[in-house]
Amino acid sequence: MIENEVGITFGNIKLIFPIEGIECKILKLGSKIWKPGKLRIQVILKNASIQTMEFELFYDEPPQPESPLDDIRQREDYQRLLNNQ
């Protein structure tokens, strides 16, 4: 017989599973090649009900730039040149 009750109230709870991701293949729109990657699921609970559910896809290795100019555009000196205009 339980004489006392303890109520616990939680705010938002974020569940991420599995942390390391699930192995999968990712096909980017417009591409013809499937690339190895991982899927991770994030669920946010509020008062024991699901508020949001997100599916995150990420590559095992960084994707190659789509344009040879992408690497140049990311360089610090290029960004400084753009900011000085």
Secondary structure, DSSP 8 states (H G I E B T S, - for coil): -----------EEEEEEEEEEEEEEEE-TT-S-EEEEEEEEEEEEETTEEEEEEEEEEESS----SSHHHHHHHSHHHHHHHHT-
